[in-house]
């Protein structure tokens, strides 16, 4: 497939890396020649320097026979015009745009994005995606990562093991025997900075980060088995009243559970805007690193602090200060992936990477056929893929033990009609079943073959 990616920033570069690594014809467009050069020097892609919304630039990028355009520049307006030009002049069949401004995302104007108006097939909002990720973190405070699958029936949960974990030095085979009724499967382990799909005889060690696919009803029990407790979030302090922080505050106000939230921002105009749009949330103006202001916000009694300012270092330092003051849970927004390795040593419980979140969202919308969901794990090191099994698939009619899966692929969950099934070696995969697979990035192509669909595009 031929794809034009407009915008060679973090998100555009990551999408280009992903799609070019799957042997697609990718062209990157950006007005910044240095970003284009970085993409062409490090990836197997072509590059064009220029404004993505200009017809001659798109034509130079190969728009005449392109299958998809992904508009992910920093300008909402450029992204929208790019999609319009791609549709009106070049008839590119699939158009995805990244939009940030809340006004463009207002549901009252959803009819705007139609082929007879503004032809955007999929709108991606990074701030909304990050806010949703933050809310998932708050709903599972003992996990550093969480994502829903199978319509909410299953969850992927990331858990950091420590010395208090009661199942350390236990093999996964023994774990299954000990908790035979637990609807949970360990599908991935990160150890010494490397993630891998484990085998049955692999043991669990302290400091391991494990990814567990589980039936949502078994979340609390699973966390308990791994030495974690699920606490109700009653008091939350949010640092940063931008689109992400404001979105989380609004969602907490709309929640059926009574959550007392306080919001802090150093920009008076932003703080006043937030105060005007919220009803129950207390909004404070000031520096998120100010000890006295954090005390005024009740940080010592807070169940969680969510640090989502536009500065990574402020988020990290504020989280450390909040934990030292007695806050139980610290979640930080980190744009720079090079800062992630230091978080564990700073007693920070979870982090959100906007790039990975946005990339996962885009991947969900460019996959094809019966692939119903895709979640990118880590720095695009692995994917969790939800797909329906076709009659033509080599999986259909086979027991899992007889399927020639690559070493980096594991089945995490199976849905047979309305019935959730924990997969075992004897589980038979039938046509129409919906399965959730954990796959290392290098094995995605083989997963495509086994599913008998093109996972690449619409």
Secondary structure as GFF3:
##gff-version 3
##sequence-region A 1 458
A	DSSP	beta_strand	2	6	.	.	.	ID=ss1
A	DSSP	alpha_helix	10	21	.	.	.	ID=ss2
A	DSSP	beta_strand	25	30	.	.	.	ID=ss3
A	DSSP	alpha_helix	33	42	.	.	.	ID=ss4
A	DSSP	beta_strand	46	49	.	.	.	ID=ss5
A	DSSP	alpha_helix	55	60	.	.	.	ID=ss6
A	DSSP	three_ten_helix	63	65	.	.	.	ID=ss7
A	DSSP	beta_strand	68	71	.	.	.	ID=ss8
A	DSSP	alpha_helix	76	88	.	.	.	ID=ss9
A	DSSP	beta_strand	94	98	.	.	.	ID=ss10
A	DSSP	alpha_helix	102	105	.	.	.	ID=ss11
A	DSSP	three_ten_helix	107	112	.	.	.	ID=ss12
A	DSSP	beta_strand	122	124	.	.	.	ID=ss13
A	DSSP	alpha_helix	126	139	.	.	.	ID=ss14
A	DSSP	beta_strand	145	149	.	.	.	ID=ss15
A	DSSP	three_ten_helix	150	152	.	.	.	ID=ss16
A	DSSP	beta_strand	154	160	.	.	.	ID=ss17
A	DSSP	alpha_helix	172	178	.	.	.	ID=ss18
A	DSSP	beta_strand	184	191	.	.	.	ID=ss19
A	DSSP	beta_strand	194	196	.	.	.	ID=ss20
A	DSSP	beta_strand	209	215	.	.	.	ID=ss21
A	DSSP	three_ten_helix	216	218	.	.	.	ID=ss22
A	DSSP	alpha_helix	219	225	.	.	.	ID=ss23
A	DSSP	beta_strand	235	239	.	.	.	ID=ss24
A	DSSP	alpha_helix	243	254	.	.	.	ID=ss25
A	DSSP	beta_strand	260	265	.	.	.	ID=ss26
A	DSSP	alpha_helix	268	277	.	.	.	ID=ss27
A	DSSP	beta_strand	282	285	.	.	.	ID=ss28
A	DSSP	alpha_helix	291	296	.	.	.	ID=ss29
A	DSSP	three_ten_helix	299	301	.	.	.	ID=ss30
A	DSSP	beta_strand	304	307	.	.	.	ID=ss31
A	DSSP	alpha_helix	312	325	.	.	.	ID=ss32
A	DSSP	beta_strand	330	333	.	.	.	ID=ss33
A	DSSP	three_ten_helix	337	342	.	.	.	ID=ss34
A	DSSP	three_ten_helix	344	346	.	.	.	ID=ss35
A	DSSP	beta_strand	350	352	.	.	.	ID=ss36
A	DSSP	alpha_helix	354	366	.	.	.	ID=ss37
A	DSSP	beta_strand	371	377	.	.	.	ID=ss38
A	DSSP	beta_strand	382	388	.	.	.	ID=ss39
A	DSSP	beta_strand	398	399	.	.	.	ID=ss40
A	DSSP	three_ten_helix	400	402	.	.	.	ID=ss41
A	DSSP	beta_strand	409	416	.	.	.	ID=ss42
A	DSSP	beta_strand	419	421	.	.	.	ID=ss43
A	DSSP	beta_strand	428	429	.	.	.	ID=ss44
A	DSSP	beta_strand	434	440	.	.	.	ID=ss45
A	DSSP	three_ten_helix	441	443	.	.	.	ID=ss46
A	DSSP	alpha_helix	444	451	.	.	.	ID=ss47
###
